[in-house]
Amino acid sequence: MARDTVLTPKTVTRPKVEKPRLYKVILHNDDYTPRDFVTIVLKVVFRMSEDAGHRVMMTAHKFGSAVVVVCTREIAETKVTEAMDLAKEAAMPLLFTAEPEE
C-alpha cells in the first residue's frame, strides 16, 4: 500500500531589519557669529565646499535656521558636538542642534 507523503516547505522567517531613524543637524542663526566663521565650521566639520557652506549659512541667515545634513543619530550628535566645540573655542554663540527627521 503506497502512502502519500505530503511535504510542506519550511517557513523561513527573516528578521525585519529596520533602518535606523535619521536625524537632521540644524544650524541656527544668531546676530553675533561672523558669516566667515560659520562657513569655516561647515567646511571643517561637515566637509562642505566653500560654496555649499556659504549657501547653508545664508539660508540660516535669511530663514533663522537651515538643515546642514541628515544622518544617523550617532553621527548627528558627534557633528553637533564638534561644531559647538569649535564655536566655544572661538567664544562664539553659534548653535547647532540635532532632531529626528519626520
N, C-alpha and C positions, 0 to 999 in steps of 0.2 A: 504494500500500500504506500503510495507516494504522499509525502507530507508537503504541503505548500508552506514554504517559509517566506514570511513577509519581512523584507529588510527595510528598516526605516533609517534614513540618514541621520547621523549625529547632528545635533544642533550646535553650531559653533557660535558662541557668544563672544562678541568682541567688545571690550570695554569702550564706552564712549569717551573719547578724549575731548575735553572742552578746551577751546582756545582760551589762552589767558586774557583776562579783561584788560583793555587798553586804557592808558591814561594820557591826558593832554598836559603838556607843560605850557604854562601861560606866563607871558611877560606882561607885567602891569606898568602902566605909565606913571611917572612922577615928574614933578616940575623942577627937580634938582639935578638928577644924574645927567651928565653931558651925553649927547647923542653918540659921539665918537666912542665913548666908553662902553655904551650899550652894544654898539656894533662889534667892538673888540671882544666883549664877553660872548656874544653869539658866535663869533668866528672861532674862538678858543674852545669853548665848552661844547658847542653844538656842531662844530666843524662846518660852519656855513661859509659860503663865499662872501666877499665884501658886499656884493650886490644883493644877495639874498638876505644877509644880515641887516643891511640898510632898509630893505623893503619891510622886514618884520618889525624893525624898530619904528619905522614911520607909521605902520599900521597901528601899533600900540599907542603911538603919539596922537594919532588922529581919533582913534576909537576908544582909547582908555585901556585896552588890552589886546593881546594877539596870541594866537596859538603858535608856539615855536615848533613843537614836534609832538607826534603821537607814538607812544611806545609802551612797553610793559611797565608795570608799577615799579619794579626794582630799578630799571634804567631811568625812569622819570624822576624818582626820588633822588637818585645819585646825581643826575644832571642839575636838579634844583639846588642840591647841597653845594655842588661845585661852583655854580654861578653865584649863589649867595655868599659863599666864602670869598670869592674874588671881590664882590661888592663891599663886603665888610673890611677886607684888607685895604681897600681904597677909600674907606669911610663914605661910601655911597649908600643911599637908601633904596637902591634897586631891588625890586621884588619879583621873584618867580614863584609860582605855585604849581602843584600837580593835582589834577582832579580826574575822576573817572570819566571816560567818554560815554556819551549816551548810547 
